[in-house]
């Protein structure tokens, strides 16, 4: 027998039912190579193993390997790499950080159990492997051995368990609670031995590995005796160590010579992170050669960079979006035909092409962004003014109506509000814009005390997430804490619970399709686009790796 | 003289006390919840409640005021709610940065504008007078952010002479820091030149017209001596007051310049504190700006009284 086939058989003999199911689907041509790797990785199969299986089953790994390699020339050893990014708005404490600017810093000196790459494939980092039990309610992680913190102490399962315990404890007011509430409670992470951790979940969860990954950016592994003074040491296990931190100015990092993966040790001899207080200064500084890499810029703020020949821009599909909620319990949106009409009046192509310079995917009125593998094929909603007018007439609103649209002065949201105002005017709908500052819009962020949650119609920003679980829950479930649409639908709630619990992708996709169709019909929220994550580097820099969450790994970056 | 200074200092203390109450009351009306501002709109409500409790944000207002003001009096400004650090540790570097920029701008603009104003006044109605007056006024009329963008485009992006930011890299020496501050300081020079020069010009014209100047000229004193001994001494009195009031603006009011030049100064720190509901930072920062204003005004009053004994004697009587 072919030795390769023998190895495949051996692997299959020790694989779980779910793993064999994924292999069968790949062999049967039901899923492609990329999806095979992603699905296999989520349930804990290692990437080398998946690569071997992909080859053994007759599919070339050429493309796969090419994806993992930097797209540009090999960088030279040494030099000081200057990275520009927005200034973090508050204290740099991994437990509390809740901003894009803060999360990019955590990932420099800290590391996650799993790295969620640009294709949303979970890659092992501090965890070597992970496996769910049968129903996905207990996940067992095997940790990498020989990993040391920057202070020389060896990282073990106790450190990992205490990191997650700290984040899941409501007393610590962690930003990660929004992801862990209802999933992982304090005490749920248990050190089984020095290199094994078990996560006992509150409910089955098929995408739990993503909650331990770089997508849930507060989860960098910290020592068990961590006491909240991260800014003094930036302690972690990552390829960079703190040299100097100056509040409001920047950070200087030097390579961690004891880093556990010799092949991923820092190429540059120093990394200087320069803080900018606003995007305009950041772009000017980048154009003026004061920094070599810009972590993120928007289409509206960094248009000049998109056409600059000295800049290599990276565009990554993401699930970041703006939600336009329509109060389902209040006139004029109580009738779903009116909500459907609103969604039909919006010209999504104009939004994507005009507002975002084509750097976005179309939204289809559900959180299932095209980047998610579980997103099912559902017909894309297009602008249809005639149908919208028909729906309004059947709902007794052929004369149109007036409605206030709330939002805040940030990103491209005021422009989005104006474009919606313009689009719906065609059907006699008069939108009065109520654009305030951020603090006013969010208010106390509780029902009755927040224009975000109380307004008849409002625009809210949501960042990228590796899985749609949080956005399926809080803004849309009947008991959701961010449910500005006041949408209450028992069938929807049950479908989301089933989707979250599903470990198998086919099953997830089946529930996803039903959720997508239900939301397309009910339209509690208009999801009009999912914009791309944009970053840039000068053409003399190579090896910068980013993902849609905004993590920028420059450990293998340097000058060409 | 001592009595005059004592009286001014006591008045300043009363003013600061009133300012502290106004600042405290104003800070309370900021929209949003303290814990929510720090943890973000998507944070769990339990976390927000726990943080509010921990920060004392639920205490009665008089208790909060007393905690703050008694701390300030003993040199403890409290803890920044956003940065979880003592306020003085966050605000101190920002104040030093603002002072650096203000100092450089002052060193350039004050002598330049006074010289320009006097120079123009000595030939009232001439081309050079019109040049200084109209040119200065035009420069002042252009908003600071326009100057900032213009200077960045010309000197940073096109010619590549100066950096586009004002923040020098960590560990930079004196001259490197100075280099980074030239462009924002130039912006301030353009904005302030016309104002100060016009005051100096008006004061000089008035002094040149005064009896004591005429007497000095009739006595046969050379023009340079007349200007130095008799004209400048009197003409600069109103200019000193103008310069002093600009100091407070330069320390705490350069929000736009700091924003465009990415400079971590006090103005920007205060705006961020207001946006993040960081009340201890905001209150203490405004109080510091108030102190700067009062100290500058006090210095101006003292200089005024030295140059003009009538002011000092009037105050003592």
Interface residues (C-beta under 8 A of the other chain):
Chain A: X89 X90 X91 X93 X96 X98 X99 X170 X171 X172 X173 X174 X175 X177 X178 X181 X228 X231 X244 X246 X247 X248 X249 X250 X252 X272 X274 X275 X276 X277 X278 X280 X281 X282 X284 X285 X287 X288 X289 X290 X437 X438 X439 X440 X442 X443 X444 X445 X446 X452 X474 X481 X482
Chain B: X30 X31 X32 X33 X35 X36 X37 X38 X39 X40 X41 X42 X43 X44 X45 X46 X47 X48 X50 X51 X82 X83 X84 X85 X89 X90 X93 X94 X152 X156 X157 X160 X163 X164 X165 X167 X169 X170 X171 X258 X259 X260 X261 X262 X264 X268 X269 X272 X275 X276 X277
